[in-house]
Amino acid sequence: MLQLLTFLVEKLSLVSNFKLFESSWLDGKDHELPAQRGPLPPPRRGDLLEVPRTIFTHYGIYLGDNKVAHLIPDILPVLTKDEKLISSVITNKRLILGCMYKAATVRVDTLEDFAYGCNILVNRTDKLMKAQAFPNEVVARRAEKLMGAIPYSLLWNNCEHFVTYCRYGSAASRQTEKFCECLKSIIRDQRSVIVTGLLGIISIVCFGMAPSTTLPTILVPFTLWMAG
Ligand SMILES: *[C@@H]1O[C@H](CO)[C@@H](O)[C@H](O)[C@H]1NC(C)=O
């Protein structure tokens, strides 16, 4: 099951460049380093680094000395106390299991491992967030204080929450907000009542009248209708 999941995520990231967080960290060494893609000014300690991917954007806080603090799902800290094992580069399996078990760590990696061949944007969120950023040294100290294992939630506690907490003092995620907006617009769109109703009727036709098909057919459109 896990093998299959890992396989699927790997294939998916190959086909559509959809890298679920750092899903291919295992072979990160073969990729171009960001420095080779034109001259980038070195970031300063406390800067907010952003690595845009196709769907998700990964975030970290630069600590200076080629090191980046970032939050990433990881199962290993739940299973072992072996610091050396935990600090090794995160594999797909660790990441996926971490996601499912809702465990993550705030850890330090090199700039190259963090960027994973993508361009790094610096401080871009300063313009987008309404809050004023702390001085860079404060930002870096806040990040360093949070090192270690923490609970993870894709929506409510992700890598973006970590960096906004460090830099602006309040945990926020524009990716989560966008997702919620999208969900809200689906719920508020009355056509989804019709769509779910039709899907329910099709499932009744295909699988017969049973509580498992009839109940959702009535309850899902009804709930959507009331929530809309
Ligand atoms: C990022 O912002 C800080 C101030 O908050 C500034 O000191 C630093 O130079 C900025 N870094 C870049 C690369 O623009």
The ligand as an ORCA input file, in Angstrom:
! r2SCAN-3c Opt
* xyz 0 1
  C      14.409     41.058      3.227
  O      13.827     41.961      4.153
  C      14.701     42.468      5.155
  C      13.934     43.423      6.019
  O      12.779     42.867      6.551
  C      15.891     43.161      4.535
  O      16.787     43.578      5.537
  C      16.577     42.226      3.579
  O      17.652     42.892      2.920
  C      15.596     41.705      2.547
  N      16.290     40.785      1.679
  C      16.275     40.872      0.360
  C      17.103     39.901     -0.381
  O      15.601     41.697     -0.223
*
